Amino acid sequence: MGVTTLLLSAALAGPALAAGPATGGHSGDGHVATRRAIEAAVRAGVPGVTATAKDAHGTWSTTAGVGDLGTGRPRSTADRYRVGSITKSFVSTVLLQLEAEGRLSLDDTVDTWLPGVVRGHGHDGRRITVRQLLNHTSGIYSYTADDDFGRAYFTKDGFFAHRYDTLTPPDLVAIAMKHKPDFAPGTSWNYSNTNYVVAGMVIEKVTGHSYATEITRRIISPLHLTATSLPGTRVTVPRPSSRAYSKFEDPAGPSYDVTHLNPSIASAAGEMISNSADLDRFYSALLRGKLLPPQQLKEMKTTVKIDGAPNTRYGLGLMDTTLTCGVHVWGHDGGIHGSASSAVTTADGRHALALNFNGDWAGDTNAVINGEFC
């Protein structure tokens, strides 16, 4: 995975390795390579890792490193964490459910539901479909690529000055509309967080409820995802949880605690909080057809090429990655301040893995995924 998360660079030094015990229904011998990859991430500089896998043998969880650099408290297998762009799979699922109910078509234009919202500097919502939002072929500029936004939220000084700002979805879209589109709709692919902010706005227009309300009603509650929430403007992470750390512009510099932030800057593109067990349950249910009819699941798994990523293709809020051993896994990854996560499952939904690093500058989630499935 790793295509859509923030870029992780290797740290020069990290905390001493502290591996937590494995727990679950069997000895964990089948997860030796997974554990080694997790321990390697901590040696590379990640403060701590938590992971849970579910397969035919049962559920297996493990941790390594620390959840709090100040106290040395270890990570917990039950840790809740910010999952970033994994939120996109939930948003896409809701829109596909609405399509199955006949309440919209993925081939509706954005302007069908949000007239005039996507307009400016060449952007035109009359030429962009909901499907193109979900598979990132819309050409809409990503607001997170805006230089002013980057200085305000992704630099050390900017973050600590603006970490509690509230931004609305229209605010985020307006930032994107100051720029030209990346390309004409449907002619290429580029990952744009604006696509999913707009998708969340479409959900609200169609249903009369926020995307958070619809995700909760349609996915979180039926699947009993008790650790999963959409915090809106709440700046804290529910317990149990670890601290989250960033080095911002200097991967060789000190680590800063960035646990508290207003996730409205991510909106429907990445505000969600969850834990590894819940993410395993969600992706397993999704791929096993528990959340979508066959036609909509087929649409979700219809992928497009990602330039520069020959082993990964993008569907509708869902990535198909071919691992080093040829196994295909479906899922998503996500990065937000102090947090890098991945959650994947096999096509039959019977073998799932979700993991989180509580640092955003080091480590390799791909290695952990390959360790588990290869």
N, C-alpha and C positions, 0 to 999 in steps of 0.2 A: 504494500500500500504506500502511503507517504506522498501520493501525487498532489493532494489538495491541502495538506496541512501546512502550517508555517514551516519554513526551512529549518532543519535542525543541524547545527554545526557541532563538531566534536569539541568538548571542553578540554582544557589542558590538564585539569585535575578534578577529582571527585572525592566524595566521602568514602570512608572505608566500607567495604562490602559487608552487609549484614543481611543474610538470607533468612526470611521467615519460614516457618514450617509449612509444608504442604498439607492441605486438608481435603477430605472428600471421601468418596465411596470406595476407593482402592488405593493401592500403595503409591501411585503416581509414577511407577517405573516407566509407563508409556509416555511420560512427559519430561524425560531427562533432557532432551535437546531444548525444549521450551525453557526449562529452568536455567540451563546454561546461557541461553540467549538473554534472559532477563538479568542474570548476574553480570553478564558482559555489559549490558546497558548501564548498570550502576557503576561498574569500573570505568566506563567511558565518561561518567560525570552526571548521570541522572540521579537526583537525590533518592528517589524511591519508585518502585514499580508495584502495581497490584494487577493480578490477572486471574481470570476464571475460565476454565474450559468445561464443556459439557459434551459427552460422547456416549457410546453404547455402554461404557463401563460405569458411568455415573458422572458426578460433578467433581472437578479437581480445582483447587484454588491455591495460590501461592503469593508471597510477597518477597521483596528484597529491598534493601536500603531503608531510608527513613522517611517518615511523613512530616517530621518537624526538625529542621536543621538546628534549631535552638536548644531543644530538649533531647534530641536523639530518639524521640518516640518513633517506633517502627510504623510502617504502613499497615493497614488492615485489609483483609480480603473483602470486608464489607464497605470499604470506603466509597463515598459518593464523590463525584468529581464533575467538572465542567466538560462536556463531551464535544463542544464545538460543532463542526459540520456534520457530525452524526445526526444532528437535528434534521438535516435535509431528508433523510430517509423517512422520517415520521411525517414531515410536511407532504412529501410526494405521495405517501400511502393514503393520506386523507384526501388529496385531490383525485387519486385513482378510485377511491371509494365513492366520491361524489360523481365521478364519471359513470361508475357501475350503477349508480342510482338514477342516472339520466338527468342529473341536475346541471351538468356542464359537459362539454366535449374538450378533450385535450387539443383539438384543432380549432377551438375558439381563439380568436385574437385576444390579446391583452385588453384592447380597447372595448371589446364586448362587455367586459366587466369593470374595467377601470378607465373610462374614456378620458383621454388627455393626460393621464398620469405619466406614461412613458413617452415623453416628447421633449425634444431639445437637442441642438447640435447634431442633428441627423438621426437621433433616436425616433422611432415611430411605432407606437404600440398597435397601430392598425396593421402592421406587417409582421408582427411577432405573435407566435402562438403560445399557449400554455405549455404544450409539449416542449417547445424550444426553451422555455424557462427551465424546465425540469432536467433537460439533458445538456444544458449550457451551450446550445447552438444559437442563442438569440442574438449574440453580438453586443448585448448591453454591457456597458463599462462597469467594472466592479468598484463600488465606492471605497473598498478597502485599499485600492491602488492609488487613490487620490493623495497627493503629496501632503496637503494640509491635514487630512485625516490621519495619515501616517505619523506626522510630527506630533499630533495631539494625543494619539493613543498607543503608538508603538515605539516611542522613544521614552527613555527614563523620565526626563523632566516633564514631557507631555503627559505621560501616564499619571504621574503623581499629582499633576495639576487638574487632570480631567477624569480621573477614574470613576467619579460618582456622577458624571454627566448623564442626563436622560436625553436620548435621541429617539424620535418617533420614526416609524417606517417611512412616512413622507419626507422626513429630514434626510434619511439615508438615500432614498431615491433621488432627491434633489441634488445631492453631492454627485451622483453618477451622471445626472443630466447635464452637468457643466462640461462634460467631456464628449468627444466624438465616440460613436460606437467602435467596437473592436473590428467588426466586419459586418457585411450585410447579413440579415437573418438567414440561417440555414446553410451558409456557405463555408463555415469552419467551426471550430470548437475552442472555447476559452472559458476557464472556470471563473464565474462571476458571482460573488455573494449577493449582488443586487437582484439576480434572478430569483432567489428564494425569498428575499424581502417582498418582492412583488407577488410571488406565489402565495405568501402568507396573507397579503392584502386581498388576493382573489378569493381565498377561503372565506375571509370575513364578509366579502361582498355577496358571495353565493349563499352563505348560511345565516348571516346576521349575527354570527358569533366570532370571537377572535380565533385565530389558528390555535392558540394555546388551549382554549376551551374545547375545540373540536378534537385535538390530539388527546386531551385528557379523557373525553367522553368515548372516543372511538377506539383508542389503543391502550392508554395507560390503565384505565379502569377495567376493561374486559380482560386484559392479560395480567392484572394484579401486579403491576410494576410499582411496587411500594417505595422504591428508592428513586423514582423518576419524577422530575417536575420541570415546569417551565417558570422560572423565577420572575420574569417580567423585569421589574426594576429592583428587586431584592438583591442586595450586594453580598450577602453571606451564602455559604454553602452548608446545607443541613448536615448535622452529625449522624453517623460517624463520617469523618472526613479528615484529610491531611491538609497541610499548608501547600500552596502552589508557588513556584519560584520562577523568576526570569532573570536573565542577564542583559536583556535589551540589546543595545548595539555592540556590546563588548563581551563576546563569549569567553574571554579569558579573565573578565573582571569579576566583581562580587555578585552574589546571588541576592535578589531582592524579593521580599514576600509580596506577591501580587494576588493573594487569595481573594481579597475583597475588591469587587468591581461591579459596576452597573452593567449587566449584560444586555441592556437595550441597544448597545452598540453593535450587537450581533443579531438581534431580532430573530426572525424565522430562519436566518442563515446559520444560526449557531448558538442559541442561548441556553439550551437544555442542560440539565444536571441529571446524572444517572449513576448506576454502578455496574460492575461487570456482569453480575448474575442477571440483572434486568436486561442488559443489552443482548446477552446470549438468548434470553427468552424471546425478546422481540424479533431478532433476525431469524431464529429458528421457526417461530410462528409465521413470519412473513414468507419465507421460502417454502414452507410446507403448505401454503395456501390457506392459512387460518384467518388472514386479514383481507385477502383480495380474491375475487373470482378468477378462474383460469385466464380469461381474456386480459384482465387488467394486470395480472402478474406477468403474463407474456409481454405486455407493453412495457412494464417496468424493466424487464430483462432484455429488451431490445436495445442494443448498445451502439455507440458511435466511437470512432477512433479518437484517441488522445495523442496528439503530436508529441513526440519525445518520450512516450511511455509505451513501448511496444508490448508490454505484458499486461497492460491494464486498459479496459474499455469502460465507457460510462453509459449507464442506462438512464432511468428516471429516478434520480436520487439514490442510485445503487451502482456500485462498481463491481466489475468482473475482473479478477486478477488471476493470472496464470502463474503459479509458484514455480520455484526452481525445479521441482520434481514433476511438473506437469499437472498437478492438482489445481482445479478451479475453485476459488472461494469468492463468495458474494458478500458485500458489506459496504462499509464506509470508514473513513478516518476523520479525525477532527482535531484542530489545534486552536487554542485560545490562550491568552496570557497564562503562563505557568502550567499548562496542561497539554499533553499530546496523547491522543487516544486512537485505538483501532478496534473495530468489532467486525468479525467475519464469520461466515458459516458455509458449509458445503451446500451444493445445489439442492440436496434432499433435506436440508435443515437439521441433520442428525449429529453433526459435529460442529460445535461453535466455540469461538474464543473471543474474549474481550479483554482489553488491557489498557492501562493508563500509566503514563510517566508524569510525575508531578514537577517536571522541569521542562522548559521549552527550547533547550539549546543543544541537547546531546542525545545519543542513543539511537537505536534502529528498531522501529516496530516491525519492519519487514523481516528482520532476522528472527524475531520471536514468532511471527506467524509461520514462517518456513520451518522453524523448529517444531512447532506443534503439528503441522499437517504433512511434513515431509520426513 
